[in-house]
Amino acid sequence: MPWCERCDRFLNPNTVTAEGTCPSCGRPVDASEVRAVGTVPPPETASDDDEPRAPWHFWVMVVGVVLYLGWRLVELVMWAVRNWL
Ligand SMILES: [Zn+2]
């Protein structure tokens, strides 16, 4: 827990400012706990945030759907030409 000597109280790590100062009096507080909590996220969540892009098999599926729908469109056009012309 960060400790502010002037306010004589413990501070919630979430309430300490980004500079590591007390939100009440502005004095620097012992930020060792804040740094450990605020700047080092758990590895599993960090890896999720670092890779927002879709996996490769998603794009394979997208290409497949596009090719399929394109072929269906060609089929529709050929069917329309045969029946209406
Ligand atoms: Zn304070």
PDB file of the backbone (N, CA, C, O) and the ligand in Angstrom, with CONECT records:
HET     ZN  A 101       1
ATOM      1  N   MET A   1       0.847  -1.205   0.000  1.00  0.00           N
ATOM      2  CA  MET A   1       0.000   0.000   0.000  1.00  0.00           C
ATOM      3  C   MET A   1       0.879   1.250   0.000  1.00  0.00           C
ATOM      4  O   MET A   1       1.784   1.350   0.827  1.00  0.00           O
ATOM      5  N   PRO A   2       0.638   2.216  -0.912  1.00  0.00           N
ATOM      6  CA  PRO A   2       1.351   3.501  -0.837  1.00  0.00           C
ATOM      7  C   PRO A   2       0.982   4.238   0.443  1.00  0.00           C
ATOM      8  O   PRO A   2      -0.162   4.197   0.896  1.00  0.00           O
ATOM      9  N   TRP A   3       1.971   4.909   1.012  1.00  0.00           N
ATOM     10  CA  TRP A   3       1.786   5.578   2.301  1.00  0.00           C
ATOM     11  C   TRP A   3       2.167   7.039   2.161  1.00  0.00           C
ATOM     12  O   TRP A   3       3.276   7.351   1.728  1.00  0.00           O
ATOM     13  N   CYS A   4       1.249   7.952   2.527  1.00  0.00           N
ATOM     14  CA  CYS A   4       1.542   9.384   2.508  1.00  0.00           C
ATOM     15  C   CYS A   4       1.850   9.821   3.927  1.00  0.00           C
ATOM     16  O   CYS A   4       1.009   9.690   4.816  1.00  0.00           O
ATOM     17  N   GLU A   5       3.099  10.361   4.154  1.00  0.00           N
ATOM     18  CA  GLU A   5       3.490  10.755   5.506  1.00  0.00           C
ATOM     19  C   GLU A   5       2.732  11.997   5.954  1.00  0.00           C
ATOM     20  O   GLU A   5       2.350  12.087   7.121  1.00  0.00           O
ATOM     21  N   ARG A   6       2.501  12.967   5.051  1.00  0.00           N
ATOM     22  CA  ARG A   6       1.832  14.202   5.470  1.00  0.00           C
ATOM     23  C   ARG A   6       0.379  13.926   5.854  1.00  0.00           C
ATOM     24  O   ARG A   6      -0.095  14.415   6.879  1.00  0.00           O
ATOM     25  N   CYS A   7      -0.333  13.140   5.030  1.00  0.00           N
ATOM     26  CA  CYS A   7      -1.731  12.841   5.349  1.00  0.00           C
ATOM     27  C   CYS A   7      -1.826  11.761   6.416  1.00  0.00           C
ATOM     28  O   CYS A   7      -2.892  11.551   6.994  1.00  0.00           O
ATOM     29  N   ASP A   8      -0.719  11.074   6.682  1.00  0.00           N
ATOM     30  CA  ASP A   8      -0.681  10.043   7.715  1.00  0.00           C
ATOM     31  C   ASP A   8      -1.740   8.964   7.448  1.00  0.00           C
ATOM     32  O   ASP A   8      -2.476   8.555   8.346  1.00  0.00           O
ATOM     33  N   ARG A   9      -1.792   8.525   6.202  1.00  0.00           N
ATOM     34  CA  ARG A   9      -2.759   7.472   5.875  1.00  0.00           C
ATOM     35  C   ARG A   9      -2.250   6.678   4.684  1.00  0.00           C
ATOM     36  O   ARG A   9      -1.411   7.136   3.908  1.00  0.00           O
ATOM     37  N   PHE A  10      -2.783   5.486   4.570  1.00  0.00           N
ATOM     38  CA  PHE A  10      -2.506   4.672   3.391  1.00  0.00           C
ATOM     39  C   PHE A  10      -3.385   5.149   2.244  1.00  0.00           C
ATOM     40  O   PHE A  10      -4.488   5.654   2.452  1.00  0.00           O
ATOM     41  N   LEU A  11      -2.866   4.977   1.016  1.00  0.00           N
ATOM     42  CA  LEU A  11      -3.608   5.411  -0.167  1.00  0.00           C
ATOM     43  C   LEU A  11      -3.961   4.190  -1.012  1.00  0.00           C
ATOM     44  O   LEU A  11      -3.183   3.242  -1.122  1.00  0.00           O
ATOM     45  N   ASN A  12      -5.139   4.236  -1.600  1.00  0.00           N
ATOM     46  CA  ASN A  12      -5.505   3.200  -2.559  1.00  0.00           C
ATOM     47  C   ASN A  12      -4.593   3.358  -3.786  1.00  0.00           C
ATOM     48  O   ASN A  12      -4.487   4.460  -4.323  1.00  0.00           O
ATOM     49  N   PRO A  13      -3.939   2.291  -4.236  1.00  0.00           N
ATOM     50  CA  PRO A  13      -3.053   2.429  -5.412  1.00  0.00           C
ATOM     51  C   PRO A  13      -3.759   3.031  -6.614  1.00  0.00           C
ATOM     52  O   PRO A  13      -3.114   3.683  -7.434  1.00  0.00           O
ATOM     53  N   ASN A  14      -5.064   2.833  -6.745  1.00  0.00           N
ATOM     54  CA  ASN A  14      -5.800   3.381  -7.893  1.00  0.00           C
ATOM     55  C   ASN A  14      -6.004   4.883  -7.778  1.00  0.00           C
ATOM     56  O   ASN A  14      -6.245   5.544  -8.788  1.00  0.00           O
ATOM     57  N   THR A  15      -5.915   5.443  -6.565  1.00  0.00           N
ATOM     58  CA  THR A  15      -6.142   6.871  -6.389  1.00  0.00           C
ATOM     59  C   THR A  15      -4.849   7.665  -6.486  1.00  0.00           C
ATOM     60  O   THR A  15      -4.905   8.885  -6.641  1.00  0.00           O
ATOM     61  N   VAL A  16      -3.695   7.031  -6.402  1.00  0.00           N
ATOM     62  CA  VAL A  16      -2.424   7.753  -6.527  1.00  0.00           C
ATOM     63  C   VAL A  16      -2.280   8.215  -7.969  1.00  0.00           C
ATOM     64  O   VAL A  16      -2.608   7.480  -8.900  1.00  0.00           O
ATOM     65  N   THR A  17      -1.791   9.433  -8.149  1.00  0.00           N
ATOM     66  CA  THR A  17      -1.686   9.986  -9.497  1.00  0.00           C
ATOM     67  C   THR A  17      -0.619   9.242 -10.296  1.00  0.00           C
ATOM     68  O   THR A  17       0.174   8.478  -9.745  1.00  0.00           O
ATOM     69  N   ALA A  18      -0.619   9.486 -11.613  1.00  0.00           N
ATOM     70  CA  ALA A  18       0.335   8.800 -12.491  1.00  0.00           C
ATOM     71  C   ALA A  18       1.769   9.168 -12.137  1.00  0.00           C
ATOM     72  O   ALA A  18       2.684   8.380 -12.378  1.00  0.00           O
ATOM     73  N   GLU A  19       1.986  10.373 -11.558  1.00  0.00           N
ATOM     74  CA  GLU A  19       3.336  10.787 -11.180  1.00  0.00           C
ATOM     75  C   GLU A  19       3.761  10.174  -9.851  1.00  0.00           C
ATOM     76  O   GLU A  19       4.898  10.372  -9.424  1.00  0.00           O
ATOM     77  N   GLY A  20       2.869   9.427  -9.184  1.00  0.00           N
ATOM     78  CA  GLY A  20       3.209   8.825  -7.909  1.00  0.00           C
ATOM     79  C   GLY A  20       3.075   9.790  -6.761  1.00  0.00           C
ATOM     80  O   GLY A  20       3.790   9.663  -5.767  1.00  0.00           O
ATOM     81  N   THR A  21       2.164  10.772  -6.869  1.00  0.00           N
ATOM     82  CA  THR A  21       1.973  11.738  -5.797  1.00  0.00           C
ATOM     83  C   THR A  21       0.610  11.523  -5.156  1.00  0.00           C
ATOM     84  O   THR A  21      -0.284  10.920  -5.751  1.00  0.00           O
ATOM     85  N   CYS A  22       0.465  12.026  -3.933  1.00  0.00           N
ATOM     86  CA  CYS A  22      -0.785  11.876  -3.194  1.00  0.00           C
ATOM     87  C   CYS A  22      -1.860  12.753  -3.828  1.00  0.00           C
ATOM     88  O   CYS A  22      -1.599  13.924  -4.104  1.00  0.00           O
ATOM     89  N   PRO A  23      -3.048  12.230  -4.064  1.00  0.00           N
ATOM     90  CA  PRO A  23      -4.121  13.054  -4.671  1.00  0.00           C
ATOM     91  C   PRO A  23      -4.615  14.129  -3.726  1.00  0.00           C
ATOM     92  O   PRO A  23      -5.244  15.086  -4.175  1.00  0.00           O
ATOM     93  N   SER A  24      -4.352  14.007  -2.428  1.00  0.00           N
ATOM     94  CA  SER A  24      -4.858  14.991  -1.468  1.00  0.00           C
ATOM     95  C   SER A  24      -3.888  16.150  -1.292  1.00  0.00           C
ATOM     96  O   SER A  24      -4.300  17.308  -1.360  1.00  0.00           O
ATOM     97  N   CYS A  25      -2.586  15.860  -1.064  1.00  0.00           N
ATOM     98  CA  CYS A  25      -1.634  16.926  -0.767  1.00  0.00           C
ATOM     99  C   CYS A  25      -0.608  17.108  -1.879  1.00  0.00           C
ATOM    100  O   CYS A  25       0.108  18.109  -1.867  1.00  0.00           O
ATOM    101  N   GLY A  26      -0.503  16.201  -2.826  1.00  0.00           N
ATOM    102  CA  GLY A  26       0.418  16.365  -3.940  1.00  0.00           C
ATOM    103  C   GLY A  26       1.833  15.947  -3.643  1.00  0.00           C
ATOM    104  O   GLY A  26       2.697  16.068  -4.513  1.00  0.00           O
ATOM    105  N   ARG A  27       2.112  15.453  -2.438  1.00  0.00           N
ATOM    106  CA  ARG A  27       3.464  15.015  -2.115  1.00  0.00           C
ATOM    107  C   ARG A  27       3.742  13.650  -2.731  1.00  0.00           C
ATOM    108  O   ARG A  27       2.837  12.826  -2.865  1.00  0.00           O
ATOM    109  N   PRO A  28       5.005  13.414  -3.107  1.00  0.00           N
ATOM    110  CA  PRO A  28       5.346  12.080  -3.615  1.00  0.00           C
ATOM    111  C   PRO A  28       5.148  11.029  -2.528  1.00  0.00           C
ATOM    112  O   PRO A  28       5.472  11.258  -1.363  1.00  0.00           O
ATOM    113  N   VAL A  29       4.632   9.913  -2.908  1.00  0.00           N
ATOM    114  CA  VAL A  29       4.420   8.823  -1.963  1.00  0.00           C
ATOM    115  C   VAL A  29       5.297   7.649  -2.386  1.00  0.00           C
ATOM    116  O   VAL A  29       5.852   7.626  -3.485  1.00  0.00           O
ATOM    117  N   ASP A  30       5.406   6.688  -1.496  1.00  0.00           N
ATOM    118  CA  ASP A  30       6.165   5.476  -1.811  1.00  0.00           C
ATOM    119  C   ASP A  30       5.448   4.758  -2.948  1.00  0.00           C
ATOM    120  O   ASP A  30       4.403   4.139  -2.748  1.00  0.00           O
ATOM    121  N   ALA A  31       6.030   4.851  -4.156  1.00  0.00           N
ATOM    122  CA  ALA A  31       5.334   4.369  -5.347  1.00  0.00           C
ATOM    123  C   ALA A  31       5.757   2.967  -5.738  1.00  0.00           C
ATOM    124  O   ALA A  31       5.394   2.498  -6.816  1.00  0.00           O
ATOM    125  N   SER A  32       6.508   2.292  -4.899  1.00  0.00           N
ATOM    126  CA  SER A  32       6.953   0.952  -5.283  1.00  0.00           C
ATOM    127  C   SER A  32       5.756   0.035  -5.508  1.00  0.00           C
ATOM    128  O   SER A  32       5.725  -0.740  -6.464  1.00  0.00           O
ATOM    129  N   GLU A  33       4.767   0.132  -4.612  1.00  0.00           N
ATOM    130  CA  GLU A  33       3.574  -0.701  -4.770  1.00  0.00           C
ATOM    131  C   GLU A  33       2.780  -0.253  -5.994  1.00  0.00           C
ATOM    132  O   GLU A  33       2.238  -1.080  -6.726  1.00  0.00           O
ATOM    133  N   VAL A  34       2.714   1.073  -6.213  1.00  0.00           N
ATOM    134  CA  VAL A  34       1.951   1.588  -7.346  1.00  0.00           C
ATOM    135  C   VAL A  34       2.570   1.101  -8.644  1.00  0.00           C
ATOM    136  O   VAL A  34       1.866   0.658  -9.552  1.00  0.00           O
ATOM    137  N   ARG A  35       3.909   1.187  -8.727  1.00  0.00           N
ATOM    138  CA  ARG A  35       4.575   0.769  -9.955  1.00  0.00           C
ATOM    139  C   ARG A  35       4.328  -0.710 -10.221  1.00  0.00           C
ATOM    140  O   ARG A  35       4.090  -1.115 -11.359  1.00  0.00           O
ATOM    141  N   ALA A  36       4.387  -1.512  -9.163  1.00  0.00           N
ATOM    142  CA  ALA A  36       4.188  -2.950  -9.356  1.00  0.00           C
ATOM    143  C   ALA A  36       2.777  -3.233  -9.833  1.00  0.00           C
ATOM    144  O   ALA A  36       2.564  -4.107 -10.674  1.00  0.00           O
ATOM    145  N   VAL A  37       1.802  -2.489  -9.293  1.00  0.00           N
ATOM    146  CA  VAL A  37       0.406  -2.756  -9.666  1.00  0.00           C
ATOM    147  C   VAL A  37       0.069  -2.112 -10.995  1.00  0.00           C
ATOM    148  O   VAL A  37      -0.633  -2.705 -11.814  1.00  0.00           O
ATOM    149  N   GLY A  38       0.580  -0.866 -11.222  1.00  0.00           N
ATOM    150  CA  GLY A  38       0.095  -0.103 -12.367  1.00  0.00           C
ATOM    151  C   GLY A  38       0.785  -0.379 -13.675  1.00  0.00           C
ATOM    152  O   GLY A  38       0.157  -0.236 -14.723  1.00  0.00           O
ATOM    153  N   THR A  39       2.061  -0.771 -13.676  1.00  0.00           N
ATOM    154  CA  THR A  39       2.797  -0.854 -14.932  1.00  0.00           C
ATOM    155  C   THR A  39       3.111  -2.277 -15.343  1.00  0.00           C
ATOM    156  O   THR A  39       3.636  -2.482 -16.437  1.00  0.00           O
ATOM    157  N   VAL A  40       2.820  -3.256 -14.530  1.00  0.00           N
ATOM    158  CA  VAL A  40       3.132  -4.641 -14.894  1.00  0.00           C
ATOM    159  C   VAL A  40       1.838  -5.439 -14.899  1.00  0.00           C
ATOM    160  O   VAL A  40       1.469  -6.033 -13.885  1.00  0.00           O
ATOM    161  N   PRO A  41       1.140  -5.457 -16.042  1.00  0.00           N
ATOM    162  CA  PRO A  41      -0.096  -6.236 -16.102  1.00  0.00           C
ATOM    163  C   PRO A  41       0.209  -7.726 -16.139  1.00  0.00           C
ATOM    164  O   PRO A  41       1.324  -8.118 -16.483  1.00  0.00           O
ATOM    165  N   PRO A  42      -0.754  -8.552 -15.793  1.00  0.00           N
ATOM    166  CA  PRO A  42      -0.524 -10.003 -15.865  1.00  0.00           C
ATOM    167  C   PRO A  42      -0.153 -10.410 -17.291  1.00  0.00           C
ATOM    168  O   PRO A  42      -0.660  -9.826 -18.249  1.00  0.00           O
ATOM    169  N   PRO A  43       0.717 -11.394 -17.441  1.00  0.00           N
ATOM    170  CA  PRO A  43       1.198 -11.758 -18.790  1.00  0.00           C
ATOM    171  C   PRO A  43       0.067 -12.172 -19.722  1.00  0.00           C
ATOM    172  O   PRO A  43       0.093 -11.830 -20.904  1.00  0.00           O
ATOM    173  N   GLU A  44      -0.927 -12.900 -19.215  1.00  0.00           N
ATOM    174  CA  GLU A  44      -1.959 -13.398 -20.125  1.00  0.00           C
ATOM    175  C   GLU A  44      -2.778 -12.255 -20.717  1.00  0.00           C
ATOM    176  O   GLU A  44      -3.095 -12.281 -21.906  1.00  0.00           O
ATOM    177  N   THR A  45      -3.132 -11.236 -19.896  1.00  0.00           N
ATOM    178  CA  THR A  45      -3.890 -10.122 -20.443  1.00  0.00           C
ATOM    179  C   THR A  45      -3.009  -9.260 -21.338  1.00  0.00           C
ATOM    180  O   THR A  45      -3.496  -8.690 -22.314  1.00  0.00           O
ATOM    181  N   ALA A  46      -1.719  -9.153 -21.023  1.00  0.00           N
ATOM    182  CA  ALA A  46      -0.830  -8.349 -21.852  1.00  0.00           C
ATOM    183  C   ALA A  46      -0.724  -8.931 -23.250  1.00  0.00           C
ATOM    184  O   ALA A  46      -0.746  -8.185 -24.229  1.00  0.00           O
ATOM    185  N   SER A  47      -0.608 -10.246 -23.363  1.00  0.00           N
ATOM    186  CA  SER A  47      -0.499 -10.855 -24.685  1.00  0.00           C
ATOM    187  C   SER A  47      -1.783 -10.631 -25.473  1.00  0.00           C
ATOM    188  O   SER A  47      -1.737 -10.449 -26.690  1.00  0.00           O
ATOM    189  N   ASP A  48      -2.938 -10.642 -24.790  1.00  0.00           N
ATOM    190  CA  ASP A  48      -4.189 -10.402 -25.503  1.00  0.00           C
ATOM    191  C   ASP A  48      -4.236  -8.985 -26.049  1.00  0.00           C
ATOM    192  O   ASP A  48      -4.688  -8.764 -27.173  1.00  0.00           O
ATOM    193  N   ASP A  49      -3.767  -8.011 -25.249  1.00  0.00           N
ATOM    194  CA  ASP A  49      -3.837  -6.626 -25.685  1.00  0.00           C
ATOM    195  C   ASP A  49      -2.819  -6.331 -26.788  1.00  0.00           C
ATOM    196  O   ASP A  49      -3.036  -5.449 -27.619  1.00  0.00           O
ATOM    197  N   ASP A  50      -1.710  -7.072 -26.793  1.00  0.00           N
ATOM    198  CA  ASP A  50      -0.679  -6.806 -27.795  1.00  0.00           C
ATOM    199  C   ASP A  50      -1.048  -7.362 -29.170  1.00  0.00           C
ATOM    200  O   ASP A  50      -0.441  -6.961 -30.163  1.00  0.00           O
ATOM    201  N   GLU A  51      -2.024  -8.272 -29.262  1.00  0.00           N
ATOM    202  CA  GLU A  51      -2.374  -8.879 -30.542  1.00  0.00           C
ATOM    203  C   GLU A  51      -3.843  -8.678 -30.835  1.00  0.00           C
ATOM    204  O   GLU A  51      -4.629  -9.620 -30.732  1.00  0.00           O
ATOM    205  N   PRO A  52      -4.237  -7.438 -31.208  1.00  0.00           N
ATOM    206  CA  PRO A  52      -5.653  -7.218 -31.535  1.00  0.00           C
ATOM    207  C   PRO A  52      -6.019  -7.730 -32.919  1.00  0.00           C
ATOM    208  O   PRO A  52      -7.202  -7.826 -33.246  1.00  0.00           O
ATOM    209  N   ARG A  53      -5.016  -8.065 -33.745  1.00  0.00           N
ATOM    210  CA  ARG A  53      -5.317  -8.496 -35.113  1.00  0.00           C
ATOM    211  C   ARG A  53      -5.920  -9.897 -35.125  1.00  0.00           C
ATOM    212  O   ARG A  53      -5.687 -10.700 -34.223  1.00  0.00           O
ATOM    213  N   ALA A  54      -6.693 -10.166 -36.161  1.00  0.00           N
ATOM    214  CA  ALA A  54      -7.352 -11.462 -36.283  1.00  0.00           C
ATOM    215  C   ALA A  54      -6.313 -12.522 -36.636  1.00  0.00           C
ATOM    216  O   ALA A  54      -5.326 -12.216 -37.306  1.00  0.00           O
ATOM    217  N   PRO A  55      -6.519 -13.758 -36.196  1.00  0.00           N
ATOM    218  CA  PRO A  55      -5.576 -14.834 -36.540  1.00  0.00           C
ATOM    219  C   PRO A  55      -5.638 -15.160 -38.023  1.00  0.00           C
ATOM    220  O   PRO A  55      -6.580 -14.797 -38.727  1.00  0.00           O
ATOM    221  N   TRP A  56      -4.590 -15.866 -38.479  1.00  0.00           N
ATOM    222  CA  TRP A  56      -4.465 -16.100 -39.930  1.00  0.00           C
ATOM    223  C   TRP A  56      -5.633 -16.909 -40.474  1.00  0.00           C
ATOM    224  O   TRP A  56      -6.059 -16.692 -41.609  1.00  0.00           O
ATOM    225  N   HIS A  57      -6.165 -17.856 -39.665  1.00  0.00           N
ATOM    226  CA  HIS A  57      -7.236 -18.687 -40.209  1.00  0.00           C
ATOM    227  C   HIS A  57      -8.525 -17.896 -40.398  1.00  0.00           C
ATOM    228  O   HIS A  57      -9.408 -18.298 -41.157  1.00  0.00           O
ATOM    229  N   PHE A  58      -8.624 -16.750 -39.687  1.00  0.00           N
ATOM    230  CA  PHE A  58      -9.794 -15.897 -39.925  1.00  0.00           C
ATOM    231  C   PHE A  58      -9.749 -15.351 -41.349  1.00  0.00           C
ATOM    232  O   PHE A  58     -10.770 -15.321 -42.036  1.00  0.00           O
ATOM    233  N   TRP A  59      -8.559 -14.917 -41.795  1.00  0.00           N
ATOM    234  CA  TRP A  59      -8.455 -14.350 -43.140  1.00  0.00           C
ATOM    235  C   TRP A  59      -8.604 -15.432 -44.204  1.00  0.00           C
ATOM    236  O   TRP A  59      -9.113 -15.164 -45.292  1.00  0.00           O
ATOM    237  N   VAL A  60      -8.159 -16.663 -43.894  1.00  0.00           N
ATOM    238  CA  VAL A  60      -8.389 -17.773 -44.829  1.00  0.00           C
ATOM    239  C   VAL A  60      -9.892 -17.959 -45.022  1.00  0.00           C
ATOM    240  O   VAL A  60     -10.368 -18.166 -46.138  1.00  0.00           O
ATOM    241  N   MET A  61     -10.633 -17.880 -43.905  1.00  0.00           N
ATOM    242  CA  MET A  61     -12.082 -18.048 -43.994  1.00  0.00           C
ATOM    243  C   MET A  61     -12.702 -16.895 -44.782  1.00  0.00           C
ATOM    244  O   MET A  61     -13.612 -17.108 -45.583  1.00  0.00           O
ATOM    245  N   VAL A  62     -12.211 -15.678 -44.557  1.00  0.00           N
ATOM    246  CA  VAL A  62     -12.752 -14.519 -45.267  1.00  0.00           C
ATOM    247  C   VAL A  62     -12.525 -14.683 -46.766  1.00  0.00           C
ATOM    248  O   VAL A  62     -13.436 -14.440 -47.557  1.00  0.00           O
ATOM    249  N   VAL A  63     -11.311 -15.096 -47.169  1.00  0.00           N
ATOM    250  CA  VAL A  63     -11.009 -15.292 -48.591  1.00  0.00           C
ATOM    251  C   VAL A  63     -11.924 -16.359 -49.171  1.00  0.00           C
ATOM    252  O   VAL A  63     -12.431 -16.208 -50.282  1.00  0.00           O
ATOM    253  N   GLY A  64     -12.141 -17.449 -48.416  1.00  0.00           N
ATOM    254  CA  GLY A  64     -13.012 -18.515 -48.893  1.00  0.00           C
ATOM    255  C   GLY A  64     -14.435 -18.028 -49.099  1.00  0.00           C
ATOM    256  O   GLY A  64     -15.067 -18.359 -50.103  1.00  0.00           O
ATOM    257  N   VAL A  65     -14.946 -17.244 -48.157  1.00  0.00           N
ATOM    258  CA  VAL A  65     -16.318 -16.730 -48.279  1.00  0.00           C
ATOM    259  C   VAL A  65     -16.423 -15.797 -49.472  1.00  0.00           C
ATOM    260  O   VAL A  65     -17.402 -15.841 -50.216  1.00  0.00           O
ATOM    261  N   VAL A  66     -15.407 -14.944 -49.658  1.00  0.00           N
ATOM    262  CA  VAL A  66     -15.444 -14.005 -50.779  1.00  0.00           C
ATOM    263  C   VAL A  66     -15.420 -14.767 -52.100  1.00  0.00           C
ATOM    264  O   VAL A  66     -16.176 -14.441 -53.015  1.00  0.00           O
ATOM    265  N   LEU A  67     -14.554 -15.784 -52.210  1.00  0.00           N
ATOM    266  CA  LEU A  67     -14.499 -16.567 -53.443  1.00  0.00           C
ATOM    267  C   LEU A  67     -15.831 -17.277 -53.683  1.00  0.00           C
ATOM    268  O   LEU A  67     -16.318 -17.316 -54.812  1.00  0.00           O
ATOM    269  N   TYR A  68     -16.420 -17.836 -52.626  1.00  0.00           N
ATOM    270  CA  TYR A  68     -17.688 -18.557 -52.761  1.00  0.00           C
ATOM    271  C   TYR A  68     -18.794 -17.618 -53.229  1.00  0.00           C
ATOM    272  O   TYR A  68     -19.536 -17.925 -54.162  1.00  0.00           O
ATOM    273  N   LEU A  69     -18.891 -16.460 -52.558  1.00  0.00           N
ATOM    274  CA  LEU A  69     -19.950 -15.521 -52.928  1.00  0.00           C
ATOM    275  C   LEU A  69     -19.707 -14.971 -54.339  1.00  0.00           C
ATOM    276  O   LEU A  69     -20.657 -14.733 -55.084  1.00  0.00           O
ATOM    277  N   GLY A  70     -18.442 -14.771 -54.703  1.00  0.00           N
ATOM    278  CA  GLY A  70     -18.138 -14.306 -56.053  1.00  0.00           C
ATOM    279  C   GLY A  70     -18.575 -15.322 -57.092  1.00  0.00           C
ATOM    280  O   GLY A  70     -19.138 -14.967 -58.128  1.00  0.00           O
ATOM    281  N   TRP A  71     -18.310 -16.590 -56.806  1.00  0.00           N
ATOM    282  CA  TRP A  71     -18.720 -17.638 -57.744  1.00  0.00           C
ATOM    283  C   TRP A  71     -20.239 -17.740 -57.843  1.00  0.00           C
ATOM    284  O   TRP A  71     -20.787 -17.936 -58.927  1.00  0.00           O
ATOM    285  N   ARG A  72     -20.915 -17.604 -56.698  1.00  0.00           N
ATOM    286  CA  ARG A  72     -22.380 -17.629 -56.724  1.00  0.00           C
ATOM    287  C   ARG A  72     -22.914 -16.462 -57.546  1.00  0.00           C
ATOM    288  O   ARG A  72     -23.920 -16.604 -58.240  1.00  0.00           O
ATOM    289  N   LEU A  73     -22.247 -15.302 -57.475  1.00  0.00           N
ATOM    290  CA  LEU A  73     -22.680 -14.150 -58.261  1.00  0.00           C
ATOM    291  C   LEU A  73     -22.507 -14.441 -59.750  1.00  0.00           C
ATOM    292  O   LEU A  73     -23.373 -14.103 -60.557  1.00  0.00           O
ATOM    293  N   VAL A  74     -21.379 -15.073 -60.115  1.00  0.00           N
ATOM    294  CA  VAL A  74     -21.151 -15.429 -61.518  1.00  0.00           C
ATOM    295  C   VAL A  74     -22.232 -16.400 -61.979  1.00  0.00           C
ATOM    296  O   VAL A  74     -22.785 -16.257 -63.069  1.00  0.00           O
ATOM    297  N   GLU A  75     -22.525 -17.387 -61.140  1.00  0.00           N
ATOM    298  CA  GLU A  75     -23.578 -18.349 -61.487  1.00  0.00           C
ATOM    299  C   GLU A  75     -24.918 -17.646 -61.698  1.00  0.00           C
ATOM    300  O   GLU A  75     -25.651 -17.962 -62.635  1.00  0.00           O
ATOM    301  N   LEU A  76     -25.235 -16.686 -60.814  1.00  0.00           N
ATOM    302  CA  LEU A  76     -26.506 -15.961 -60.926  1.00  0.00           C
ATOM    303  C   LEU A  76     -26.560 -15.190 -62.236  1.00  0.00           C
ATOM    304  O   LEU A  76     -27.590 -15.177 -62.910  1.00  0.00           O
ATOM    305  N   VAL A  77     -25.448 -14.545 -62.601  1.00  0.00           N
ATOM    306  CA  VAL A  77     -25.420 -13.758 -63.830  1.00  0.00           C
ATOM    307  C   VAL A  77     -25.590 -14.685 -65.032  1.00  0.00           C
ATOM    308  O   VAL A  77     -26.332 -14.367 -65.961  1.00  0.00           O
ATOM    309  N   MET A  78     -24.905 -15.834 -65.016  1.00  0.00           N
ATOM    310  CA  MET A  78     -25.026 -16.761 -66.148  1.00  0.00           C
ATOM    311  C   MET A  78     -26.447 -17.306 -66.249  1.00  0.00           C
ATOM    312  O   MET A  78     -26.977 -17.469 -67.348  1.00  0.00           O
ATOM    313  N   TRP A  79     -27.064 -17.588 -65.094  1.00  0.00           N
ATOM    314  CA  TRP A  79     -28.442 -18.081 -65.094  1.00  0.00           C
ATOM    315  C   TRP A  79     -29.396 -16.998 -65.646  1.00  0.00           C
ATOM    316  O   TRP A  79     -30.329 -17.301 -66.390  1.00  0.00           O
ATOM    317  N   ALA A  80     -29.146 -15.754 -65.269  1.00  0.00           N
ATOM    318  CA  ALA A  80     -30.002 -14.670 -65.716  1.00  0.00           C
ATOM    319  C   ALA A  80     -29.844 -14.477 -67.217  1.00  0.00           C
ATOM    320  O   ALA A  80     -30.830 -14.253 -67.919  1.00  0.00           O
ATOM    321  N   VAL A  81     -28.620 -14.561 -67.714  1.00  0.00           N
ATOM    322  CA  VAL A  81     -28.375 -14.382 -69.145  1.00  0.00           C
ATOM    323  C   VAL A  81     -29.096 -15.480 -69.930  1.00  0.00           C
ATOM    324  O   VAL A  81     -29.718 -15.205 -70.956  1.00  0.00           O
ATOM    325  N   ARG A  82     -29.011 -16.735 -69.442  1.00  0.00           N
ATOM    326  CA  ARG A  82     -29.645 -17.860 -70.147  1.00  0.00           C
ATOM    327  C   ARG A  82     -31.161 -17.714 -70.182  1.00  0.00           C
ATOM    328  O   ARG A  82     -31.789 -18.058 -71.184  1.00  0.00           O
ATOM    329  N   ASN A  83     -31.760 -17.207 -69.100  1.00  0.00           N
ATOM    330  CA  ASN A  83     -33.204 -17.208 -69.006  1.00  0.00           C
ATOM    331  C   ASN A  83     -33.862 -15.926 -69.510  1.00  0.00           C
ATOM    332  O   ASN A  83     -35.036 -15.941 -69.881  1.00  0.00           O
ATOM    333  N   TRP A  84     -33.140 -14.844 -69.527  1.00  0.00           N
ATOM    334  CA  TRP A  84     -33.772 -13.583 -69.858  1.00  0.00           C
ATOM    335  C   TRP A  84     -33.333 -13.035 -71.213  1.00  0.00           C
ATOM    336  O   TRP A  84     -33.873 -12.032 -71.682  1.00  0.00           O
ATOM    337  N   LEU A  85     -32.350 -13.691 -71.847  1.00  0.00           N
ATOM    338  CA  LEU A  85     -31.889 -13.178 -73.137  1.00  0.00           C
ATOM    339  C   LEU A  85     -32.142 -14.201 -74.240  1.00  0.00           C
ATOM    340  O   LEU A  85     -31.820 -13.949 -75.402  1.00  0.00           O
TER     341      LEU A  85
HETATM  342 ZN    ZN A 101      -1.038  13.200   1.111  1.00  0.00          ZN2+
END
